[in-house]
Amino acid sequence: MSLTDWRRMVAVLSAAFSLCLLASTGVHGDSFTILQSPDFVSFQNGDWPVSGEKIPDLVALTMGFSVQEDLTWPGLKAGPLFQRPRANVLVVVRGTDNLALPQSVASYPLENPVPFTLDSVAETVHSLFAEDTPVVLQLAPSEERLYMLGKANAVFEDLPVTLQQIRARLSQDGSVLASLPLNSLSRNAEADLLFLSEVQVLHDITALLQRHRHLAKDHSPDLYSLELSGLEELSKLYGKDSPQYRDASAILASVLQKFGEDVYSLYGNSAVVEVVTVKSFQAPLTRKSRSILESKQISNPGSPYNLAYKYNFQYAVVFNIVLWLMIALALAVIVVAYNLWNMDPGYDSIIYRMTNQKIRMD
């Protein structure tokens, strides 16, 4: 083989390797990172992708709750039955596929990044621990979207949630502007203020939790869901190669690292902190609808074969309760009927004995 052919072959192999590397990073660009986790919630290191629509089920499993469909994902190992974390914190960062977090437990590629919510997990927490009134907080500062439940209404009563309130908070004493290295970020630009407002919200949440440390010692688990889109606005305005975007990414990575460590410490090293980084959410697939007059009405709209509805996961429990209750009632009726049939009126029943004496006296 000549030297020229050898150089050509090396160039072709290098190009092929580069294309494969780019393809793999393009497919698994978004990530799902476990920032903090207790010892009894075990995540295995690996390159197993997580579907975006399965993240609520994954959060429910880390909190010790059951889900309707089994999650066939090897990254999470089964933990102890009677031990659950005291809190779960999920932070969604839009506008970036990866943050240079200094330390993390594990990180997995995220596929099919569709929008999701933790409403199902919040309903489970509220239904199982309604008497203990756990803390449930879901917040998206850029959209001014807020949902609080339980003790969160009292704890986060002073938390600024609207953009106007957060910007007013930035001008007060103790704001993050005094401690952050802004570098190329401006205090007057709209997109920069949105990003700094989200950083301020993270700082205020940990400050309020430190003020109410007793909440981390109760028996009810708490749930936090935060969605940050400041980086997305900076990338649209300045571009991802701009110094503003790079400085903001570095600030957010350090702030999230400290936020996770503070929450983990406040809950006695018994909290799970996850970070989802996604460039942009994909629109979920929708099914086209048509008028019911075009086809015959069937009992199950999801099946074209007029099949019955699928049983839910509580069917076995209800079936056993009804079955054994009917068997117990049937046995009770049989025993009572047998004893009444073989009862001696002159010996067993005081009613019959009094009746017989009255007849004899007459």
Backbone torsions as a table, in degrees:
resi	resn	phi	psi	omega
1	MET	NA	131.4	-177.8
2	SER	-78.2	167.3	-179.5
3	LEU	-66.2	-35.5	179.5
4	THR	-65.6	-44.7	178.6
5	ASP	-63.7	-37.1	179.0
6	TRP	-64.7	-41.2	177.7
7	ARG	-65.9	-37.8	177.9
8	ARG	-63.8	-42.9	-179.2
9	MET	-64.8	-41.4	177.9
10	VAL	-62.8	-39.5	179.6
11	ALA	-66.3	-41.3	179.4
12	VAL	-64.8	-43.1	179.2
13	LEU	-65.8	-37.8	178.2
14	SER	-65.6	-41.4	178.3
15	ALA	-65.0	-40.7	178.9
16	ALA	-64.0	-42.4	178.5
17	PHE	-63.8	-39.2	179.5
18	SER	-66.0	-40.4	178.4
19	LEU	-64.5	-40.7	178.5
20	CYS	-64.1	-40.7	179.5
21	LEU	-65.4	-41.7	178.2
22	LEU	-66.0	-39.1	179.3
23	ALA	-64.4	-42.6	-179.9
24	SER	-66.2	-41.4	178.7
25	THR	-70.5	-28.8	177.8
26	GLY	-71.9	-34.7	-179.5
27	VAL	-74.0	-42.4	-177.0
28	HIS	-109.0	51.8	179.9
29	GLY	-76.1	-49.1	179.4
30	ASP	-70.6	156.7	-173.2
31	SER	-140.0	156.7	175.1
32	PHE	-125.0	109.8	-171.2
33	THR	-114.1	134.3	173.8
34	ILE	-93.6	108.0	-175.8
35	LEU	-81.1	-44.1	178.5
36	GLN	-140.6	147.5	-179.9
37	SER	-160.7	138.4	176.6
38	PRO	-71.3	169.7	-175.5
39	ASP	-66.7	-31.9	-176.3
40	PHE	-82.9	-5.8	171.2
41	VAL	-106.8	100.5	-168.8
42	SER	-101.0	121.3	173.0
43	PHE	-108.3	132.1	179.7
44	GLN	-93.0	143.2	177.1
45	ASN	-75.8	132.1	-179.4
46	GLY	178.6	175.7	-178.0
47	ASP	-109.1	42.2	-179.2
48	TRP	-85.3	121.1	-179.4
49	PRO	-71.7	147.5	178.1
50	VAL	-114.2	129.7	176.9
51	SER	-78.1	140.7	-177.9
52	GLY	-61.6	-34.2	-178.8
53	GLU	-73.8	-12.5	-179.9
54	LYS	-96.0	-1.2	-178.4
55	ILE	-64.4	-41.3	175.3
56	PRO	-58.5	-39.5	177.0
57	ASP	-65.9	-37.2	178.9
58	LEU	-66.0	-40.0	176.9
59	VAL	-64.2	-41.1	178.8
60	ALA	-62.7	-40.3	-179.9
61	LEU	-68.0	-38.1	177.8
62	THR	-65.0	-25.9	178.3
63	MET	-89.2	1.2	177.1
64	GLY	87.4	15.3	179.4
65	PHE	-96.4	157.1	176.4
66	SER	-89.8	155.4	179.7
67	VAL	-121.8	160.5	-176.5
68	GLN	-70.9	-38.6	179.9
69	GLU	-114.1	138.3	178.8
70	ASP	-63.6	137.1	179.5
71	LEU	-96.2	103.5	-179.7
72	THR	-87.1	70.6	180.0
73	TRP	-130.9	119.6	-172.7
74	PRO	-78.3	-0.8	-176.6
75	GLY	-72.6	-25.9	-177.9
76	LEU	-109.6	122.8	178.6
77	LYS	-89.0	154.1	177.5
78	ALA	-67.7	131.8	-177.8
79	GLY	-103.5	-173.5	179.0
80	PRO	-65.8	148.4	-173.4
81	LEU	-74.3	-35.6	-173.1
82	PHE	-107.8	26.9	178.6
83	GLN	-138.8	123.2	-179.1
84	ARG	-132.6	152.4	177.6
85	PRO	-66.9	152.5	-178.7
86	ARG	-78.7	-17.1	-178.8
87	ALA	-158.3	155.2	172.7
88	ASN	-133.8	127.3	-177.5
89	VAL	-121.9	120.7	178.7
90	LEU	-117.7	122.3	179.3
91	VAL	-115.6	121.9	178.1
92	VAL	-103.7	122.3	-179.8
93	VAL	-111.8	116.6	179.4
94	ARG	-97.7	145.5	176.8
95	GLY	104.2	-0.5	178.3
96	THR	-149.3	147.6	178.7
97	ASP	-96.7	-9.1	-178.6
98	ASN	-164.5	134.0	175.3
99	LEU	-112.5	140.3	-180.0
100	ALA	-80.0	72.0	178.9
101	LEU	-72.5	132.8	-176.8
102	PRO	-61.6	-42.6	-177.3
103	GLN	-139.4	143.0	176.8
104	SER	-155.7	156.7	179.0
105	VAL	-75.8	-48.0	-179.1
106	ALA	-161.1	158.9	178.9
107	SER	-141.7	138.7	-176.7
108	TYR	-133.6	147.4	176.1
109	PRO	-69.3	145.2	-179.6
110	LEU	-108.1	125.2	177.6
111	GLU	-116.7	157.2	-179.1
112	ASN	51.4	62.9	-176.2
113	PRO	-76.7	76.9	177.3
114	VAL	-90.0	154.7	177.5
115	PRO	-62.1	142.3	-179.4
116	PHE	-144.2	161.6	176.0
117	THR	-134.8	163.2	176.6
118	LEU	-103.8	29.5	-179.3
119	ASP	-62.9	-39.2	-179.6
120	SER	-64.9	-39.7	178.2
121	VAL	-67.5	-39.3	178.5
122	ALA	-63.8	-39.7	177.4
123	GLU	-65.1	-38.3	178.4
124	THR	-64.9	-44.5	179.0
125	VAL	-61.4	-43.7	-177.7
126	HIS	-68.3	-37.9	-177.9
127	SER	-73.3	-35.8	-177.9
128	LEU	-82.8	-28.0	-176.5
129	PHE	-126.9	45.1	-177.2
130	ALA	-66.7	-35.0	-178.4
131	GLU	-72.0	-30.6	-179.2
132	ASP	-84.2	-9.5	180.0
133	THR	47.9	70.7	-179.8
134	PRO	-68.8	167.6	179.4
135	VAL	-88.2	121.6	176.1
136	VAL	-128.5	117.7	-177.4
137	LEU	-132.7	122.8	173.9
138	GLN	-126.6	122.5	-170.1
139	LEU	-141.6	135.1	172.2
140	ALA	-133.1	95.2	-173.5
141	PRO	-60.1	-38.9	-176.3
142	SER	-64.8	-31.9	179.4
143	GLU	-97.4	0.5	-177.7
144	GLU	53.2	40.8	-179.9
145	ARG	-102.8	125.2	-174.8
146	LEU	-140.1	136.4	174.6
147	TYR	-140.7	118.8	179.9
148	MET	-125.3	144.9	-177.2
149	LEU	-145.7	146.6	177.1
150	GLY	72.1	-136.2	-177.3
151	LYS	-72.5	-8.1	178.9
152	ALA	-63.7	-28.3	179.6
153	ASN	-64.4	-31.6	178.9
154	ALA	-89.3	-36.3	-177.2
155	VAL	-70.4	-47.3	-174.6
156	PHE	-102.1	31.4	178.7
157	GLU	-64.7	-35.6	-178.8
158	ASP	-93.2	7.2	-179.2
159	LEU	-74.5	124.9	176.2
160	PRO	-70.7	127.5	-174.7
161	VAL	-116.6	-33.3	177.0
162	THR	-83.0	158.2	-179.6
163	LEU	-62.9	-34.4	178.7
164	GLN	-67.2	-40.4	178.7
165	GLN	-68.1	-39.4	-178.5
166	ILE	-68.4	-39.6	179.0
167	ARG	-67.3	-34.0	174.3
168	ALA	-67.2	-33.6	177.9
169	ARG	-67.4	-31.4	179.6
170	LEU	-65.4	-25.8	-179.0
171	SER	-90.6	-0.3	-178.8
172	GLN	-92.9	173.9	178.4
173	ASP	-70.1	143.5	179.2
174	GLY	82.2	13.9	178.4
175	SER	-78.0	165.9	-177.2
176	VAL	-74.4	-13.5	-178.6
177	LEU	-63.9	-26.7	-177.8
178	ALA	-79.6	-17.2	-175.1
179	SER	-116.4	-11.1	-178.0
180	LEU	-92.0	140.8	172.3
181	PRO	-81.1	97.0	-174.6
182	LEU	-69.3	-34.7	-179.5
183	ASN	54.8	-108.9	-175.9
184	SER	-86.2	-6.3	179.7
185	LEU	-76.0	146.2	-177.1
186	SER	-111.2	147.4	176.9
187	ARG	-84.7	-5.5	-176.7
188	ASN	-108.0	-20.0	-179.0
189	ALA	-74.7	143.6	-176.0
190	GLU	-65.1	-48.3	-178.4
191	ALA	-66.0	-37.2	178.9
192	ASP	-65.9	-39.3	178.5
193	LEU	-67.4	-34.2	176.8
194	LEU	-63.2	-44.1	178.5
195	PHE	-64.3	-46.1	179.8
196	LEU	-65.3	-30.1	177.5
197	SER	-66.2	-39.0	178.3
198	GLU	-67.2	-37.7	175.7
199	VAL	-64.0	-37.5	178.4
200	GLN	-65.2	-36.6	178.6
201	VAL	-63.9	-43.1	177.3
202	LEU	-60.2	-42.1	179.5
203	HIS	-65.1	-41.5	-177.9
204	ASP	-70.6	-32.5	178.8
205	ILE	-64.1	-46.4	178.8
206	THR	-66.4	-34.4	178.4
207	ALA	-66.3	-41.4	178.3
208	LEU	-68.9	-35.2	176.9
209	LEU	-67.3	-37.4	176.6
210	GLN	-66.2	-29.2	177.9
211	ARG	-74.4	-27.2	-179.5
212	HIS	-118.7	62.9	-178.0
213	ARG	-66.1	-22.0	-178.2
214	HIS	-65.7	-22.1	-179.7
215	LEU	-68.2	-28.0	-179.3
216	ALA	-78.6	-4.1	-176.9
217	LYS	-107.0	-0.6	179.2
218	ASP	-80.5	178.7	-174.3
219	HIS	-92.8	-7.2	-178.3
220	SER	-93.1	134.5	178.6
221	PRO	-75.1	146.8	179.7
222	ASP	-106.7	154.3	-176.3
223	LEU	-133.4	130.1	178.4
224	TYR	-129.3	134.1	177.6
225	SER	-136.4	117.5	-177.0
226	LEU	-123.9	138.5	178.4
227	GLU	-124.5	120.8	-176.3
228	LEU	-114.4	127.9	-178.8
229	SER	-125.9	17.3	-179.9
230	GLY	-65.6	-39.0	178.1
231	LEU	-64.2	-34.9	179.2
232	GLU	-63.7	-41.1	178.0
233	GLU	-68.5	-36.5	177.7
234	LEU	-67.2	-38.3	178.7
235	SER	-67.4	-33.8	177.7
236	LYS	-70.3	-35.8	-175.4
237	LEU	-83.5	-47.4	-174.1
238	TYR	-104.4	-24.1	-173.9
239	GLY	96.3	156.2	-176.2
240	LYS	-77.5	-12.3	176.9
241	ASP	-96.1	5.7	-176.8
242	SER	-82.1	154.0	176.7
243	PRO	-65.3	-29.3	178.3
244	GLN	-63.5	-42.6	-179.2
245	TYR	-68.5	-40.6	179.7
246	ARG	-65.9	-42.6	178.7
247	ASP	-65.4	-40.2	179.4
248	ALA	-66.3	-38.5	178.3
249	SER	-63.4	-41.8	178.7
250	ALA	-66.2	-40.2	179.0
251	ILE	-64.6	-45.7	-177.3
252	LEU	-65.5	-37.4	178.9
253	ALA	-62.8	-44.9	179.8
254	SER	-69.6	-36.9	179.7
255	VAL	-67.9	-42.5	178.2
256	LEU	-64.7	-37.7	177.8
257	GLN	-62.2	-45.2	178.5
258	LYS	-69.0	-37.2	178.5
259	PHE	-61.9	-45.0	178.7
260	GLY	-64.2	-41.0	179.4
261	GLU	-66.3	-39.6	-179.8
262	ASP	-66.3	-45.9	-179.9
263	VAL	-65.2	-40.9	179.1
264	TYR	-62.3	-38.3	178.9
265	SER	-73.7	-37.9	-179.4
266	LEU	-63.9	-33.6	-179.8
267	TYR	-93.1	22.6	174.4
268	GLY	64.7	41.5	-178.6
269	ASN	56.5	34.1	-180.0
270	SER	-133.2	54.0	178.5
271	ALA	-140.8	146.7	176.5
272	VAL	-107.5	125.3	-179.8
273	VAL	-119.6	118.7	179.6
274	GLU	-117.0	149.3	177.6
275	VAL	-128.7	123.8	176.5
276	VAL	-108.5	119.2	176.7
277	THR	-109.3	126.4	-176.7
278	VAL	-143.4	136.2	178.0
279	LYS	-64.3	-51.0	177.8
280	SER	-160.4	145.7	179.0
281	PHE	-78.6	140.5	175.4
282	GLN	-83.9	145.8	177.6
283	ALA	-68.9	130.1	-179.8
284	PRO	-66.7	150.9	178.6
285	LEU	-68.6	134.8	179.5
286	THR	-117.2	150.3	179.7
287	ARG	-99.5	130.1	179.1
288	LYS	-69.7	141.0	-179.5
289	SER	-109.4	158.3	176.2
290	ARG	-140.4	168.7	-176.6
291	SER	-68.9	145.6	178.6
292	ILE	-71.3	-13.4	178.3
293	LEU	-74.3	-14.4	-177.7
294	GLU	-79.5	-18.7	-178.3
295	SER	-142.4	167.2	179.5
296	LYS	-70.7	144.1	179.7
297	GLN	-77.1	130.6	-179.0
298	ILE	-119.4	163.0	-175.0
299	SER	-71.6	-33.2	-179.0
300	ASN	-117.5	102.7	-177.1
301	PRO	-63.3	-23.0	-179.0
302	GLY	-80.5	-5.5	-178.2
303	SER	-126.5	131.0	179.0
304	PRO	-80.3	-3.2	-176.3
305	TYR	-105.6	15.5	177.3
306	ASN	57.4	42.6	179.0
307	LEU	-84.2	162.2	178.3
308	ALA	-73.5	163.2	178.2
309	TYR	-68.6	150.9	176.3
310	LYS	-72.4	144.4	176.7
311	TYR	-73.7	144.0	176.4
312	ASN	-87.7	179.9	-173.3
313	PHE	-73.1	-10.9	178.3
314	GLN	-92.8	1.8	-175.7
315	TYR	-64.3	-42.8	-178.3
316	ALA	-63.4	-37.9	-180.0
317	VAL	-66.3	-48.5	-179.6
318	VAL	-64.1	-39.8	-179.7
319	PHE	-62.3	-44.3	179.9
320	ASN	-67.1	-38.5	178.1
321	ILE	-62.2	-48.3	-179.0
322	VAL	-66.1	-42.2	-176.8
323	LEU	-62.5	-52.8	-176.1
324	TRP	-72.6	-27.5	173.9
325	LEU	-67.1	-40.7	177.0
326	MET	-65.4	-40.9	178.3
327	ILE	-64.2	-42.5	179.1
328	ALA	-63.8	-43.0	178.6
329	LEU	-65.3	-39.8	179.1
330	ALA	-64.4	-42.9	177.4
331	LEU	-64.1	-37.9	178.4
332	ALA	-64.6	-41.8	178.2
333	VAL	-64.2	-40.5	179.6
334	ILE	-64.7	-44.3	-179.4
335	VAL	-64.2	-45.8	180.0
336	VAL	-64.1	-42.9	179.6
337	ALA	-64.5	-38.8	179.1
338	TYR	-65.3	-43.2	179.8
339	ASN	-67.6	-37.5	177.3
340	LEU	-67.4	-37.0	-178.3
341	TRP	-68.2	-36.5	-177.3
342	ASN	-99.1	17.3	-178.7
343	MET	-81.5	136.2	177.7
344	ASP	-91.1	113.2	-176.5
345	PRO	-61.0	-31.9	-178.1
346	GLY	-81.4	-9.6	-175.3
347	TYR	-123.2	-39.1	-171.5
348	ASP	-87.7	-31.9	-170.2
349	SER	-112.7	126.7	176.2
350	ILE	-70.1	-25.3	179.1
351	ILE	-67.6	-46.3	-179.5
352	TYR	-66.7	-35.5	179.7
353	ARG	-66.0	-41.9	176.5
354	MET	-64.9	-34.9	179.0
355	THR	-68.9	-39.9	-179.9
356	ASN	-67.8	-38.6	178.1
357	GLN	-64.8	-38.0	-179.9
358	LYS	-67.2	-36.5	178.8
359	ILE	-67.3	-39.8	179.6
360	ARG	-65.5	-37.6	179.1
361	MET	-66.2	-37.0	178.6
362	ASP	-69.2	NA	NA
